[in-house]
């Protein structure tokens, strides 16, 4: 029990930041490219309460931490009316990419914080800060890589739909209603970890430049 409480203490803040800033980035990008739907609904916010999903932000990460499995989660999706974008097909790519880009920036930020802890080993906060920074790096890299899978409704799926020619983009877009079922199936079979691992390792190497 003590171990779980310790894990929750270390991971809570990185998880909240990772998911909240990911969604806020989508909202900001959507507004910049012409759709103010999320802004009007108060979702272009750094307030975690605006984005928390009881299941995806709290329950699933807690279960993953308890079982020691693949840690991931999600927030309430930011509403985007792609029809309002100035150039829907092209701008959709930037709106979708904003979330994973925010996770990359946060992973680098946590790496820099890890350096702060490393340079002050005698500080009372050095060990907890280094553990939290490590968690922040891992969580943001996982979320970035997971969301970049070319599977709608994940960000990578929307990016692929925006980049592919229409004859290929249309059938891929039709997968969206089944995307989460496919994702859960990949998780249950263990294939998701196999698919993500090389990209996760590559992304960690990129972030490690800042360590």
SELO-321687 format. One record per atom (N, C-alpha, C): residue in one letter; x, y, z. Coordinates in steps of 0.001 Angstrom, whole numbers, plus 500000, padded with zeros to 6 digits. Atoms other than C-alpha are relative to their C-alpha. Example, Ala and Ser with C-alpha at 12.3 -4.5 7.8 and 13.67 -1.06 7.14 Angstrom:
! SELO-321687
A500890498810500000 A512300495500507800 A500900501200500000 S499180498810499940 S513670498940507140 S499230501090500730 
***
This chain:
! SELO-321687
X500834498793500000 X500000500000500000 X500872501262500000 X499094498854499922 X502824502381500899 X500668500260498657 X499357499874501307 X504460501654497533 X499066500676499003 X500979499399500916 X501249502572495662 X499840501484500291 X500136498592499623 X500865505829497616 X501210500795499518 X498778499339500445 X504477506682496811 X499983500225498491 X500074499900501457 X503942505986493110 X499010501087499584 X501024498997500324 X500758508077493021 X500540501402500260 X499421498700499661 X502587510948494726 X500979500464498934 X498980499663501003 X505383510816492159 X499375500266498633 X500538499945501364 X503208510333489060 X498834500975499826 X501231499192500117 X500143512491489847 X500223501296499229 X499757498706500646 X501591515856488843 X500429499842498542 X499637500190501412 X503354514625485654 X498834499554499124 X501152500459500787 X500178512822484515 X499036501147499729 X500911498866500161 X498000515890485116 X500533501012498994 X499388499061500937 X500435518185483314 X499987499445498579 X499881500608501332 X500932515759480412 X498677500013499257 X501305500086500640 X497228515316479725 X499371501381499805 X500603498663500074 X496127518895480470 X500628500845498896 X499328499170501006 X498748520638478330 X499831499428498594 X500258500640501295 X498209518102475538 X498683500524499419 X501309499552500484 X494526519061475282 X499956501512499786 X499968498545500153 X495144522784475814 X500720500395498713 X499256499724501241 X497630522693472924 X499105499797498784 X500956500207501095 X494956521236470637 X499052501197499886 X500948498878499991 X492563524011471680 X500650501266499464 X499284498810500464 X495162526733471097 X500219499941498488 X499738500140501435 X496088525372467653 X498710500152499196 X501279499892500710 X492424525052466642 X499576501464499883 X500377498583500027 X491756528689467581 X500893500777499037 X499056499295500871 X494867529841465755 X499661499778498521 X500296500309501397 X493715528114462568 X498527500203499633 X501339499571500396 X490147529388462705 X498824499423500742 X501135500580499281 X488048527234465039 X500084500344501487 X499987499548498606 X487210528846468384 X499056499188500891 X500958500816499237 X484884526034469561 X500518499697501401 X499426500362498692 X487196524841472356 X500200501235500871 X499798498744499263 X488017528411473336 X498692500484500607 X501310499539499540 X484324529313473612 X499453499113501126 X500460500937498975 X483752526238475790 X500927499977501217 X499091499913498864 X486566527208478152 X501041498908500055 X499054501106499999 X488800524332477079 X501424500418499623 X498640499518500256 X491763526482476036 X500562500505501332 X499676499657498618 X492842526392479660 X501050499050500561 X499022500832499308 X495685525133481835 X499438499467501317 X500661500523498812 X493193524311484580 X499669498519499779 X500238501442500210 X493268520481484905 X498540499606500129 X501399500346499785 X489644520446486085 X499176500126498721 X500708499826501271 X488595521575482596 X500175498783499085 X499643501078500928 X490168518482481016 X499897498605500593 X499967501311499351 X489995515673483583 X498811499132499602 X501011501015500234 X488096512566482570 X500124499005501156 X499886500860498813 X487267510473485687 X500604498628499708 X499477501326500348 X488061507225483887 X501412500099499438 X498721499955500709 X490913508170481566 X501117500711500727 X498959499215499327 X492727510670483777 X500305499472501401 X499807500442498614 X492256509027487182 X499990498475500128 X500153501426499762 X490985505442487133 X501017499141499244 X499101500829500816 X493034503984484243 X501460500143500439 X498616499894499516 X496399505476485353 X500205499341501364 X499880500631498685 X495733504293488939 X500074498482499879 X499983501451500213 X494975500755487750 X501339499569499409 X498721500325500629 X498088500781485554 X501142500055501006 X498965499893498972 X500251501962488463 X499921498836500981 X500200501083499041 X498755499340490779 X500472498662499437 X499653501271500620 X499238496488488322 X501402499987499417 X498645499917500567 X502603497752487118 X500018499823498503 X500091500189501442 X501421497707483536 X500386501239499216 X499712498912500924 X501619500077480591 X499235501240500450 X500652498807499449 X500922503539482049 X499576500951498886 X500492499002500939 X498711505706479917 X498643500482500485 X501290499459499620 X495545507741480134 X499551500998498954 X500493499001500940 X493481510382478416 X499145501019500748 X500865498962499437 X491515513548479083 X498749500104499133 X501164499749500849 X488188514781477748 X500506500623498698 X499505499453501262 X488858515356474041 X499544501441499802 X500346498616500317 X488946518992473014 X499110500011498754 X500884499957501172 X486016519709470652 X500583500887498905 X499496499240501151 X487223520797467219 X499020499839498850 X500851500017501186 X484917521722464339 X500911500249498805 X499027499876501073 X487220521004461425 X499464500831498834 X500592499184501061 X484774522733459081 X500268501481500183 X499710498591499739 X485644526038460756 X501443500381499689 X498594499709500288 X489353525719459987 X500115500648498623 X499872499263501260 X490564527998457208 X500317499068498832 X499690501012501013 X492014525055455274 X499896498647500701 X500254501154499127 X490431521993456940 X500990498848499866 X499139501185500162 X492587519221455437 X501426500278500464 X498628499670499619 X495905520991455936 X500090500411501466 X499945499487498627 X495117522743459209 X499736498909501037 X500262501117499099 X493833519499460756 X501309499355500455 X498699500587499675 X497433518242460638 X500642500768501153 X499366499174498967 X498687521163462754 X499252499922501316 X500797500109498778 X495810520948465220 X500274498660500693 X499750501331499439 X496389517208465700 X501425499885500542 X498598500113499597 X500176517569465924 X500319500809501249 X499723499125498859 X499940520228468635 X500074499232501313 X500009500778498761 X499153517667471361 X501300499240500231 X498730500704499848 X502134515335470786 X501192500954500105 X498913499018499910 X504357518400470276 X500108500549501425 X500000499528498611 X503306519658473719 X500624498963500921 X499405501057499189 X504248516272475193 X501516499938499822 X498554499982500234 X507690516467473568 X500652501144500764 X499475498838499271 X508258519945474998 X500018499724501502 X500048500309498570 X507159518736478439 X501052498964500385 X498972501008499715 X509458515695478261 X501373500666500110 X498730499268499947 X512366518040477532 X500062500855501259 X500058499196498774 X511249520319480383 X500297499167501236 X499726500889498870 X511235517385482811 X501464499553500004 X498581500367500083 X514711516399481556 X500872501109500584 X499252498867499453 X515972519883482391 X499840500076501520 X500219500026498553 X514387519620485858 X500810498884500656 X499175501101499481 X516174516301486322 X501440500483500199 X498643499448499874 X519427518159485721 X500125500883501234 X499994499152498810 X518491520635488450 X500197499136501246 X499874500911498861 X518092517729490885 X501393499393500061 X498677500629500041 X521364516168489749 X501096500953500463 X498978499021499617 X523289519391490349 X499873500447501456 X500145499658498581 X521970519739493897 X499670498742500807 X500273501291499363 X522272516193495331 X499784500080501507 X500136499877498546 X522421517468498927 X498647500591500405 X501293499371499697 X519055519195498645 X498978498971500450 X501074500864499493 X516076517726500517 X499062499579498864 X500934500264501090 X514089517903497261 X500643499260498825 X499293500578501137 X516727516293495016 X499432498646499582 X500486501347500340 X515495512686495217 X498561500025499496 X501372499981500534 X511727513351494905 X499891500723498660 X500049499275501266 X512360515867492107 X500542499143498862 X499435500857501047 X514536513405490174 X499038498872499639 X500981501057500261 X511903510657490561 X498812500544499209 X501120499388500705 X509123513001489444 X500391500387498577 X499521499627501334 X511218514243486525 X500099498769499105 X499914501251500765 X511907510666485426 X498611499542499570 X501386500364500326 X508175509921485607 X499447500914498919 X500475499039500993 X507440513099483641 X500531499707498610 X499395500344501297 X509844512094480881 X499302498779499415 X500597501251500478 X508412508575480622 X498561500194499551 X501428499812500309 X504751509632480675 X499820500795498715 X500169499162501190 X505149512358478067 X500493499315498733 X499519500732501168 X507183510158475748 X498990498929499601 X501016501013500296 X504594507371476039 X498786500631499332 X501173499336500576 X501711509769475352 X500278500528498591 X499654499486501322 X503528511347472416 X500013498869498968 X499864501122500933 X504384508019470776 X498646499322499769 X501312500634500128 X500962506505471499 X499075500828499120 X500901499138500763 X499095509504470087 X500410500171498548 X499546499881501387 X501209509475466941 X499751498741499174 X500389501175500785 X499982506019465947 X499005500437498919 X500901499567501090 X498271506458462543 X498660499285500037 X501284500668499803 X494953505237463906 X498983501013500506 X501042499100499504 X491941507559464068 X499236499323501137 X499980498544499830 X490814509049466431 X501261500536500675 X498743499494499434 X494386509299467759 X500538501113499107 X499461498862500752 X496325512384466690 X500725499549498742 X499276500505501169 X498500510321464371 X499065499617498866 X500988500336501019 X495387509104462573 X499508501239499280 X500463498745500611 X494191512670462010 X501104500629499148 X498877499484500793 X497654513686460833 X500088499244498675 X499938500819501213 X497671510779458367 X498864500350499042 X501141499632500849 X494185511688457099 X500259501342499322 X499719498689500570 X495362515268456556 X501097499978498947 X498851500042500912 X498533514253454723 X499770499098498785 X500200500952501092 X497297511356452579 X499108500582498903 X500930499579501063 X495640511883449187 X498593499510500338 X501386500253499598 X491847511810449376 X499579498534499810 X500416501389500228 X491500508290447911 X500500499056501091 X499507500796498878 X493551506940450862 X499521500560501336 X500421499352498752 X492504509471453509 X498576499608500369 X501415500281499709 X488786508692453187 X499804498645500681 X500201501288499307 X488955504945453986 X500639499966501386 X499373499956498673 X491342505656456886 X499092500738500988 X500901499225499133 X488915508260458295 X498796499163500433 X501152500848499665 X486144505617458232 X500298499029501140 X499597500906498908 X488125503592460798 X499715500625501364 X500083499277498723 X487565506273463485 X499015499412501007 X500928500537498986 X484429504759465132 X500509498716500673 X499496501272499472 X486381501516465673 X501414500123500560 X498599499798499629 X489751503048466515 X500322499603501432 X499727500306498598 X489505502761470303 X499875498503500277 X500126501450499832 X488343499132470056 X501260499297499482 X498763500559500548 X491369498373467875 X501146500221500980 X498946499655499046 X493616500141470392 X499935499092501226 X500165500883498843 X492184498139473321 X500403498573499638 X499622501341500455 X492600494934471302 X501516499833499923 X498533500034500070 X496259495769470658 X500605499937501398 X499513500023498614 X496740496393474394 X499844498622500619 X500294501295499378 X495099493132475476 X500925498916499454 X499157501029500623 X497139491074473021 X501492500248500212 X498595499682499781 X500379492830473971 X500687500571498773 X499393499498501238 X500932494004470397 X500294501494500079 X499795498563499906 X500660497652471386 X501407500306500512 X498656499801499456 X503827497460473479 X501081499677498981 X499026500406501030 X505652495659470656 X500126501080498935 X500000498962501037 X504629498344468160 X500656501282500502 X499537498717499475 X505422501286470424 X501463499986500448 X498682500046499354 X508710500061471932 X501119500658499194 X498890499360500722 X511124501039469109 X499866501514499903 X500229498556500081 X509534504484468800 X500194500654501368 X499813499508498634 X509520504912472580 X501490500133500307 X498547499983499763 X513236504042472763 X500657501133499217 X499426498936500832 X514046506411469885 X499683501378500574 X500397498712499419 X512092509255471505 X500755500270501302 X499232499841498764 X513815508649474853 X501437500429499700 X498633499621500388 X517189508885473124 X500047501471499596 X500064498604500408 X516140512206471629 X499937500903501226 X500162499195498799 X515039513583475009 X501259499944500875 X498819500178499154 X518196512211476694 X501136500961499615 X499015498995500393 X520204514795474763 X500038501134501036 X500121498891499051 X518980517267477377 X500329499592501441 X499643500450498656 X520038515130480349 X501494500214500273 
***
